[in-house]
Amino acid sequence: QVQLVESGGGLVQAGGSLKLSCAASGTAFSRNRMGWYRQAPGKQREFVAHISRTFTTDYSDSVKGRFTISRDNAKNTVYLEMNNLKPEDTAVYYCNADSIFQSYWGQGTQVTVSS
């Protein structure tokens, strides 16, 4: 019933920008903490950013100052604005929704940053 669909991934040059979107359905979006995680080949999935139901944000040190997470509750959508991208940012990016009962994950979208 709950579905998270990421979009906006692709190929970008180092130093460039990309904006990811995650459209949520089947959940009380405004009540959930939303987040972005990423996983590179051969590495564990890692935290990127969170945004709470009260719009408080949190970022990993590796992306702080470069990435911005935001949400539009009217559109049931969370965004990840990525600036000054580096080859190390190359990964599959996953959208996450946390409720008091359960966590949900999207299918992921590939971001590739060329040097």
Protein Blocks (a to p, Z undefined) as FASTA:
>chain_A
ZZcddehiacddehiacddddddehiafklpccddddddehiacddfbdcdfkopacddf
klgokaccdddfklopacdddehiafklgccdddddddfkbccddebjaddddZZ
